[in-house]
Amino acid sequence: MGYPRLGGEGGKGGDVWVVAHNKMTLKQLKDKYPMKRFVAGEGANSRVSALKGSKGKDCEIPVPVGISVTDENGKIIGELNKEKERILVAEGGLGGKLFTNFLPLKGQKRVIHLDLKLIADVGLVGFPNAGKSSLLSQISHAKPAIADYAFTTLKPELGKIMYNDFKQVDISGFQLSSQTQYRTAFETIILLTKELELYKEEVQTKPALLAVNKMDLPDAQDKFRVLMKQLQNPKDFLHLFEKNMIPARTMEFQHIIPISAITREGIDELKNCIRKSLDEHANQENDAYHKKQLLNLQVSNTVSYSEPQSKNALTSSRMDRI
């Protein structure tokens, strides 16, 4: 509230912010604030010793990175994709001043929704009718539509694999080119690799596993042996393709697993290989991070030790001149 006699202004009310934190989860937010109500502090009244009242304390809502904030009408207020990014969702009211008749104005009141964008740990890649939806339904809790015609799946499906140690892995299925025809398994692998290269070259640098589906079909074992021979020396068979269909680099697979989404052959082995590959990749990233931190620390120490030497050299130079 303002101070009419001396023209003092009351402090502005605090604002409400949504702030991204890497180690925050929506469950932690819900457990910490079960009422889901957030109120910022009130601005201080004007008084003789402080004619301009101080601003009220801001309220910060901690959320995980990757949050999309929308209002009650579904309109997007903003997105938080990096640590410490913040969005103003409710502004505090003005303190009492002359044009408000020294009475404070109410702050903004809002209902917001928080939506977390999920990024899958594993991408399931294949041409239409390769059995991706059938496989996804076998290795995860997803229940995609399955039929014997192309394009049964019209949008990406997301499933979750739960392991005995409660590790959860998100796996997303998506398809590439629609212009498909009958191909051998080796031809399919080369053309999928080319499609990934055209889609985003960075994808080819990620760890890859090969699941050879439909092993329940006749002659599947013979065809699998031929495929393994071709994958041992893929360059010997690239002359079978047109030049514009040959990828710049062939895909290297950490594991090659023959499976059948119908009989569940190889499904458990595939799940174990997925987990093993993810754990190895995470360990490599952690090692690289720690090495980088150690290098930064060494550089920092080198700079700090070199600074006193530079100072002494300068002092000595001045003494020589004197």
Secondary structure in CASP SS format (residue, H / E / C, confidence):
PFRMAT SS
TARGET T0000
AUTHOR 0000-0000-0000
METHOD secondary structure of the structure
MODEL  1
M C 1.00
G C 1.00
Y E 1.00
P C 1.00
R C 1.00
L C 1.00
G C 1.00
G E 1.00
E E 1.00
G C 1.00
G C 1.00
K C 1.00
G C 1.00
G C 1.00
D C 1.00
V E 1.00
W E 1.00
V E 1.00
V E 1.00
A E 1.00
H E 1.00
N C 1.00
K C 1.00
M C 1.00
T C 1.00
L H 1.00
K H 1.00
Q H 1.00
L H 1.00
K H 1.00
D H 1.00
K H 1.00
Y C 1.00
P C 1.00
M C 1.00
K C 1.00
R C 1.00
F C 1.00
V C 1.00
A C 1.00
G C 1.00
E C 1.00
G C 1.00
A C 1.00
N C 1.00
S C 1.00
R E 1.00
V C 1.00
S C 1.00
A E 1.00
L C 1.00
K E 1.00
G C 1.00
S C 1.00
K C 1.00
G C 1.00
K C 1.00
D C 1.00
C E 1.00
E E 1.00
I E 1.00
P E 1.00
V E 1.00
P E 1.00
V C 1.00
G C 1.00
I E 1.00
S E 1.00
V E 1.00
T E 1.00
D E 1.00
E C 1.00
N C 1.00
G C 1.00
K C 1.00
I E 1.00
I E 1.00
G E 1.00
E E 1.00
L E 1.00
N C 1.00
K C 1.00
E C 1.00
K C 1.00
E C 1.00
R E 1.00
I E 1.00
L E 1.00
V E 1.00
A E 1.00
E C 1.00
G C 1.00
G C 1.00
L C 1.00
G C 1.00
G C 1.00
K C 1.00
L H 1.00
F H 1.00
T H 1.00
N C 1.00
F C 1.00
L C 1.00
P C 1.00
L C 1.00
K C 1.00
G C 1.00
Q C 1.00
K C 1.00
R C 1.00
V C 1.00
I E 1.00
H E 1.00
L E 1.00
D E 1.00
L E 1.00
K C 1.00
L C 1.00
I C 1.00
A C 1.00
D C 1.00
V E 1.00
G E 1.00
L E 1.00
V E 1.00
G E 1.00
F C 1.00
P C 1.00
N C 1.00
A C 1.00
G C 1.00
K H 1.00
S H 1.00
S H 1.00
L H 1.00
L H 1.00
S H 1.00
Q H 1.00
I H 1.00
S C 1.00
H C 1.00
A C 1.00
K C 1.00
P C 1.00
A C 1.00
I C 1.00
A C 1.00
D C 1.00
Y C 1.00
A C 1.00
F C 1.00
T C 1.00
T C 1.00
L C 1.00
K C 1.00
P C 1.00
E E 1.00
L E 1.00
G E 1.00
K E 1.00
I E 1.00
M E 1.00
Y C 1.00
N C 1.00
D C 1.00
F C 1.00
K C 1.00
Q E 1.00
V E 1.00
D E 1.00
I E 1.00
S E 1.00
G E 1.00
F E 1.00
Q E 1.00
L C 1.00
S C 1.00
S C 1.00
Q C 1.00
T C 1.00
Q C 1.00
Y C 1.00
R C 1.00
T C 1.00
A H 1.00
F H 1.00
E H 1.00
T H 1.00
I H 1.00
I H 1.00
L H 1.00
L H 1.00
T H 1.00
K H 1.00
E H 1.00
L H 1.00
E H 1.00
L H 1.00
Y H 1.00
K C 1.00
E H 1.00
E H 1.00
V H 1.00
Q H 1.00
T H 1.00
K C 1.00
P C 1.00
A C 1.00
L E 1.00
L E 1.00
A E 1.00
V E 1.00
N C 1.00
K C 1.00
M C 1.00
D C 1.00
L C 1.00
P C 1.00
D C 1.00
A H 1.00
Q H 1.00
D H 1.00
K H 1.00
F H 1.00
R H 1.00
V H 1.00
L H 1.00
M H 1.00
K H 1.00
Q H 1.00
L H 1.00
Q H 1.00
N C 1.00
P H 1.00
K H 1.00
D H 1.00
F H 1.00
L H 1.00
H H 1.00
L H 1.00
F C 1.00
E C 1.00
K H 1.00
N H 1.00
M H 1.00
I C 1.00
P C 1.00
A C 1.00
R C 1.00
T C 1.00
M C 1.00
E C 1.00
F C 1.00
Q C 1.00
H E 1.00
I E 1.00
I E 1.00
P E 1.00
I C 1.00
S C 1.00
A C 1.00
I C 1.00
T C 1.00
R C 1.00
E C 1.00
G C 1.00
I H 1.00
D H 1.00
E H 1.00
L H 1.00
K H 1.00
N H 1.00
C H 1.00
I H 1.00
R H 1.00
K H 1.00
S H 1.00
L H 1.00
D H 1.00
E H 1.00
H H 1.00
A H 1.00
N H 1.00
Q H 1.00
E H 1.00
N H 1.00
D H 1.00
A H 1.00
Y H 1.00
H H 1.00
K H 1.00
K H 1.00
Q H 1.00
L H 1.00
L H 1.00
N H 1.00
L H 1.00
Q H 1.00
V H 1.00
S H 1.00
N H 1.00
T H 1.00
V H 1.00
S H 1.00
Y H 1.00
S H 1.00
E H 1.00
P H 1.00
Q H 1.00
S H 1.00
K H 1.00
N H 1.00
A H 1.00
L H 1.00
T H 1.00
S H 1.00
S H 1.00
R H 1.00
M H 1.00
D H 1.00
R H 1.00
I C 1.00
END
